[in-house]
Amino acid sequence: MEPEPLFDAALALLGEVGDIIADRVELPVEPAWCRARELGPFLRELDDAALGRAELEGLDALLVGNGGRATGAPPALVALAARLRPLTALPPLVPDAGAGEAARSVGARKRAQLAARAALCGPLAARAERIVDVGAGRGHFTRLAAAEFDKPAVGLERDPARVARARALTGRADVRFEVVDVTAGTLALAPGDLAIGLHACGELGDELVRAAAAAGVGLVLVGCCAQKIRGPARVALSRRGGTLTLARAILGLGNLRPRAEGVESSLAECLASRERRYALRRLLLGRGLEVTAGAEMQGLNRRRARQPFAVLAAEALALRGLAPADAEELARHEAAARHEHGVIRRLSLPRALCGRLLEATIALDRTCFLREQGLAARLGTLCSDAVTPRNLAVVAGPSREQ
Ligand SMILES: C[S@@+](CC[C@H](N)C(=O)[O-])C[C@H]1O[C@@H](n2cnc3c(N)ncnc32)[C@H](O)[C@@H]1O
């Protein structure tokens, strides 16, 4: 499907599920959107295996193939999943290299990603005079692209330490790195450039799209972390997006793809940390504090939630100048959290299902904007979900031939 009708469908759906996206489940209580669509009983009754599968593969994994009937899924959920499917199943832009072995190791997934990136950039790089890697990090791909396509390359990166590392690792005279904070209007691309942004966070991706359109040059963009914007909201770039305005507070949902690491053990670790954080919030609420979700870790590094609950609670209480918890108080909150966090996880599944909608909407807005500006732009997947869930790529060339 062309990006324009897909974007229209995404915008229409966003309008319908705005209540789900806006209302995150923070307590073991069915939110209004859940009651209105009669989703509660089905979600609450999912057993642990089904819950684990839905978190790992997405709620759609429980519905696909049998129209949701065999699972007893509520019609509203089946209908929502069906409408989300075209946005999830975008066409691959390059043959999927290494997907089979991707589940095996981080190294295999990294290799598969690099191979896919190189395959995607190849045709555009062949015609480019220079590669401009924006948000280059330590310049891994900048160096690789310069070598693979035998082109001069420049890596732009705002973090001076990363730039220093990138320079230290670079042997070619025609590969250089600059410390630049790319913000509105500061990125000037020249004719013959191929602009690349790999995991370009939030507004950096938008800036890259604007600059590529202004210069009429090729672009390969894989976005991420849409919430990393300086303003309170992201507004549409494209005319087609109209008044679409996405608040920063909801943009993080676009990152919430279930296979966060693609490794079950890390997912289990992540869930255990979240349960501990919930137990801590419960404990703090029990002490009469007003603690919104996330605020329980105020003053503490998120990684501290990997410690045993007693240690985490002791640190959080000491930070607030409160008396330590005794064994009974700790055990009470830990036990209640085990059950209640399970309910929260189940009730959160429909909202997580909408994560791809947000991610795809932003990518479609960028694609439509580039096409409105006369570039040949396409949206698709860079690699399979198993390699990385951040796999949506916008590719644009200076002419409709690309
Ligand atoms: C997620 S990392 C990706 C690094 C690299 N492209 C890769 O794929 O491995 C994003 C990088 O963009 C940089 N960055 C974010 N915003 C930036 C900005 N406004 N200007 C320049 N660099 C930025 C960050 O410092 C970070 O190194």
The ligand as an ORCA input file, in Angstrom:
! r2SCAN-3c Opt
* xyz 0 1
  C      20.816      5.885     19.682
  S      22.325      6.618     19.291
  C      22.684      5.935     17.714
  C      24.147      5.963     17.359
  C      24.497      5.373     15.992
  N      23.866      6.070     14.920
  C      24.139      3.902     15.936
  O      23.224      3.514     15.238
  O      24.802      3.127     16.642
  C      21.833      8.268     18.908
  C      22.996      9.218     18.843
  O      22.530     10.493     18.388
  C      23.166     11.507     19.148
  N      22.303     12.685     19.112
  C      21.079     12.805     19.673
  N      20.577     14.029     19.444
  C      21.509     14.704     18.721
  C      21.564     16.009     18.181
  N      20.571     16.887     18.383
  N      22.665     16.378     17.471
  C      23.686     15.494     17.287
  N      23.689     14.241     17.786
  C      22.610     13.837     18.503
  C      23.294     10.902     20.522
  O      24.295     11.554     21.288
  C      23.644      9.458     20.188
  O      25.031      9.254     20.102
*
